[in-house]
Amino acid sequence: MILSAPLINRTEPYIAGMPFIFFWHLLWLIIGPIFLTIAYLIRVGKIKV
């Protein structure tokens, strides 16, 4: 994610009224905890894979 910042640092396109880089960071702030929660549930055995 950090290495991709120079590639996506543009003022256009706008997504949901935000420049793409702001949207990208906001998206990962939402997705990151979801992935970590799923990994935790798999590790403690609440989800069988």
Buried (B, 14 or more C-beta within 10 A) or exposed (E): EEEEEEEEEEEEEEEEEEBBBEBBBEEEEEEEEEEEEEEEEEEEEEEEE
